[in-house]
Amino acid sequence: MSGEDGFESDPQPLIDDGQSDPRIEAWHTAYRSFGTNPRRIRPSVDALGRRMTKKGNLPRINPAVDSYNAISVRHGLPAGAFDLDHVTGDVEIRYAEGTETFTPLGEPDTVENPKPGEIIYTDTTDVLTRHWNHPDAHRTRVTEDSAHVAFVLETLNATRDGQLLEAAAEELRGLLVPHAGATTVHYLTPKQPQVTI
């Protein structure tokens, strides 16, 4: 690792074409299963990897966001985060009913409704992330002032990608340690689908 913030300014992506990487293709298949066209609305890791390939670098937002973006591209895993001080109640991942509301990141005056059956992250107020992992909500975005943040790394194939996920989680934790008072890693599985933070 190198760079002022503790991570490489230009991490090399493991992905460069969603069709040639089984991890990306798995997300494309998942998106199609709930009615989202992954060529129009790309899984976060696919969109970020394509941006990295096209522009040669990642956007610089703040150390927390920059860290999980770098980990996402480097390991080919979707990554995101929620500012827990702006989350109400529990965070849940579920199928949308279609009545929920969502305000996209960077568009505080826009309100959308997910399609019924779309996979969403939500709290008791509204949707935190549409299409499973892209895009995130404006309300729970991570900023320089965020003090309590939950980071999420995802895989659709824990058998194949379990060790990769663990390595990515530890690498992300290492990048965050210089900027955080404390860090903890939790793993959610079908046998352990909940965690209290």
VENGIRA-V65221 format. One record per run of one state. SS is the DSSP state (alpha for helix, beta for strand, coil for the rest). FROM is the first residue (numbers start at 1). LEN is the number of residues. If there is no record, write none. Layout:
BEGIN
SS;FROM;LEN / SS;FROM;LEN
END
This chain:
BEGIN
coil;1;21 / alpha;22;12 / coil;34;10 / alpha;44;12 / coil;56;7 / alpha;63;13 / coil;76;2 / beta;78;6 / alpha;84;3 / coil;87;5 / beta;92;4 / coil;96;6 / beta;102;1 / coil;103;1 / beta;104;1 / coil;105;7 / beta;112;1 / coil;113;6 / beta;119;4 / coil;123;4 / beta;127;3 / coil;130;6 / beta;136;2 / coil;138;11 / beta;149;6 / coil;155;3 / alpha;158;20 / coil;178;20
END
